[in-house]
Amino acid sequence: MEYTLAIENTPETIPAGTGLLLLHPSIGETDRIDTQFLKTDTDHLLVISTRTTAREVEQKLEHYEVDEDSATILDTLSVERGYTRRQSDHVKYVTTPEDLDAIIEETRKFLDSREGKLRVSLDSITEMIYYADEEQAREAVAEILDLLDEYDAVGLFHLAQGVHDDDVRDSFSELFDGVIDLDESGTVSSSL
């Protein structure tokens, strides 16, 4: 199975099971890339948010005209911050971005309960490292990538470049099938 990849300066399609790393400036505009990835050639999508709340993700999806009916949001911040939360079929909660096992399990549940073309966005690895640590975050990312392969899904994982040294960036890059690089000017390049 092939998935359309509607992001400039990238291949037209990617095979099922592909995991892509989005490298971006720490203050970079990633929403445009993320939503281009999510809204094209997709039956169901999961947004794992370790950086923003479900409400903020919903606003982003609405603003960029992503089909919210096909979206499930995994919010890892609202519980820790004490915000009111209403679990539903489309919004799930994990207590903290540090609970990597719960993030992996919710990802598995999403993939196991949906059919068709499935996309996952994880925003962001940087926050996972901040809350847990680099080694645990790397293991969790590797497990989620294995799930994408198992369920013929595709994923886009965010990593802020300026926050991490080259060794961290390289250690995560090697986990992925390809890298999309968004520079400070908004220019996209890729190696897939």
C-alpha positions as CSV (number, residue, x, y, z in Angstrom):
1,M,0.0,0.0,0.0
2,E,1.2,3.5,-0.9
3,Y,0.4,6.8,0.8
4,T,0.4,10.1,-0.9
5,L,2.8,12.5,0.7
6,A,1.6,16.0,-0.1
7,I,4.6,17.9,1.3
8,E,6.7,20.1,-1.0
9,N,10.1,18.8,-2.0
10,T,9.3,15.2,-0.9
11,P,8.4,12.1,-3.0
12,E,4.8,11.9,-4.2
13,T,4.2,8.7,-2.3
14,I,5.7,6.6,0.6
15,P,5.0,2.9,1.4
16,A,3.0,1.7,4.3
17,G,5.1,1.3,7.4
18,T,7.1,4.5,6.7
19,G,8.2,6.7,9.6
20,L,9.4,10.2,8.9
21,L,11.3,12.6,11.1
22,L,10.5,16.3,10.8
23,L,13.5,18.4,11.9
24,H,12.5,22.0,12.5
25,P,13.7,25.1,14.2
26,S,12.5,25.4,17.8
27,I,10.3,28.3,16.8
28,G,9.5,26.9,13.4
29,E,6.1,26.8,11.8
30,T,5.5,23.1,11.8
31,D,1.6,23.1,11.7
32,R,1.6,23.6,7.9
33,I,3.8,20.5,7.3
34,D,2.0,18.4,9.9
35,T,-1.5,19.1,8.5
36,Q,-0.4,18.6,4.9
37,F,0.8,15.2,6.1
38,L,-2.4,14.4,8.0
39,K,-5.1,15.5,5.7
40,T,-4.1,13.8,2.5
41,D,-5.0,10.2,1.5
42,T,-6.1,9.3,5.1
43,D,-9.0,7.3,6.6
44,H,-8.0,7.8,10.2
45,L,-5.4,9.9,12.0
46,L,-3.9,10.0,15.4
47,V,-2.2,13.2,16.8
48,I,0.0,12.4,19.8
49,S,0.5,15.7,21.4
50,T,3.2,16.1,24.1
51,R,3.6,19.9,23.3
52,T,0.0,21.2,23.2
53,T,-3.4,20.4,24.7
54,A,-6.3,18.6,22.8
55,R,-8.1,21.9,22.5
56,E,-5.1,23.5,20.7
57,V,-4.8,20.5,18.4
58,E,-8.5,20.7,17.6
59,Q,-8.0,24.4,16.7
60,K,-5.0,23.6,14.5
61,L,-6.9,20.8,12.6
62,E,-9.9,23.2,12.1
63,H,-7.7,26.1,10.9
64,Y,-6.0,23.9,8.3
65,E,-9.2,22.1,7.3
66,V,-8.2,18.6,8.4
67,D,-11.2,16.3,8.6
68,E,-11.8,16.3,12.4
69,D,-14.2,13.3,12.2
70,S,-11.3,11.1,11.1
71,A,-9.0,12.4,13.9
72,T,-8.2,11.0,17.3
73,I,-6.1,13.2,19.7
74,L,-3.9,11.8,22.4
75,D,-3.4,14.7,24.9
76,T,-0.6,14.1,27.3
77,L,-0.6,17.6,29.0
78,S,-4.1,18.5,30.2
79,V,-4.2,16.0,33.1
80,E,-0.8,17.2,34.5
81,R,-1.8,20.8,34.1
82,G,-5.1,20.3,35.8
83,Y,-7.3,21.3,32.9
84,T,-10.8,20.1,32.6
85,R,-10.9,17.1,30.3
86,R,-13.7,15.1,28.7
87,Q,-12.6,11.8,27.3
88,S,-14.4,10.8,24.2
89,D,-14.1,8.6,21.1
90,H,-11.9,11.3,19.5
91,V,-9.9,12.6,22.5
92,K,-7.9,10.4,24.8
93,Y,-5.7,11.4,27.7
94,V,-2.5,10.2,29.3
95,T,-1.5,11.7,32.6
96,T,1.9,13.1,31.5
97,P,4.3,13.1,28.5
98,E,6.6,11.1,30.7
99,D,4.2,8.1,30.7
100,L,5.7,6.6,27.5
101,D,4.2,3.1,28.1
102,A,0.7,4.6,28.1
103,I,1.4,6.6,24.9
104,I,2.6,3.4,23.2
105,E,-0.5,1.5,24.4
106,E,-2.9,4.2,23.2
107,T,-1.2,4.2,19.8
108,R,-1.5,0.5,19.6
109,K,-5.3,0.7,20.5
110,F,-5.8,3.3,17.9
111,L,-4.1,1.3,15.2
112,D,-5.7,-1.9,16.2
113,S,-9.3,-0.5,16.2
114,R,-9.1,1.3,12.8
115,E,-9.0,0.1,9.2
116,G,-7.8,1.7,6.0
117,K,-5.1,4.3,5.6
118,L,-3.8,5.3,9.1
119,R,-1.5,8.2,9.9
120,V,0.1,9.2,13.1
121,S,1.7,12.5,14.1
122,L,3.9,12.8,17.2
123,D,4.5,16.4,18.3
124,S,7.1,16.2,19.7
125,I,10.0,14.0,20.5
126,T,11.7,17.0,22.0
127,E,9.0,17.2,24.8
128,M,9.3,13.5,25.4
129,I,13.0,13.9,26.0
130,Y,12.3,16.8,28.3
131,Y,9.8,14.9,30.4
132,A,11.4,11.4,30.4
133,D,15.0,11.3,29.0
134,E,16.7,10.7,25.7
135,E,17.1,6.9,26.0
136,Q,13.5,6.3,27.1
137,A,12.2,8.6,24.4
138,R,14.3,6.8,21.8
139,E,12.9,3.4,22.9
140,A,9.4,4.7,22.8
141,V,9.8,6.2,19.3
142,A,11.3,2.9,18.1
143,E,8.3,1.0,19.5
144,I,5.8,3.3,17.8
145,L,7.7,3.0,14.5
146,D,7.4,-0.8,14.9
147,L,3.6,-0.4,15.3
148,L,3.4,1.7,12.2
149,D,5.1,-1.1,10.3
150,E,2.9,-3.8,11.9
151,Y,-0.3,-2.0,11.0
152,D,0.7,-0.6,7.6
153,A,0.4,3.0,8.9
154,V,2.7,6.0,8.3
155,G,4.0,8.5,10.8
156,L,5.5,12.0,11.1
157,F,7.6,12.7,14.3
158,H,8.7,16.2,15.2
159,L,12.1,17.1,16.6
160,A,13.3,20.6,17.3
161,Q,16.9,21.0,15.9
162,G,18.2,23.9,17.9
163,V,17.4,22.3,21.2
164,H,19.5,19.1,20.8
165,D,23.1,18.6,19.9
166,D,24.1,16.7,16.7
167,D,24.5,13.4,18.5
168,V,20.9,13.4,19.7
169,R,19.6,14.5,16.3
170,D,21.6,11.8,14.6
171,S,20.6,9.0,17.0
172,F,17.0,9.7,16.3
173,S,17.4,10.3,12.6
174,E,18.8,6.8,12.2
175,L,15.5,5.3,13.5
176,F,13.5,6.7,10.5
177,D,13.0,5.8,6.9
178,G,13.4,9.5,5.9
179,V,14.0,13.0,7.2
180,I,12.1,16.1,6.3
181,D,14.0,19.3,7.1
182,L,12.1,22.6,7.7
183,D,14.6,25.5,7.9
184,E,14.0,28.9,9.5
185,S,12.9,30.4,6.3
186,G,10.2,27.8,5.8
187,T,12.0,25.9,3.1
188,V,11.5,22.2,3.0
189,S,14.1,19.6,2.0
190,S,14.0,15.9,2.4
191,S,16.1,12.7,2.3
192,L,14.0,9.6,1.9
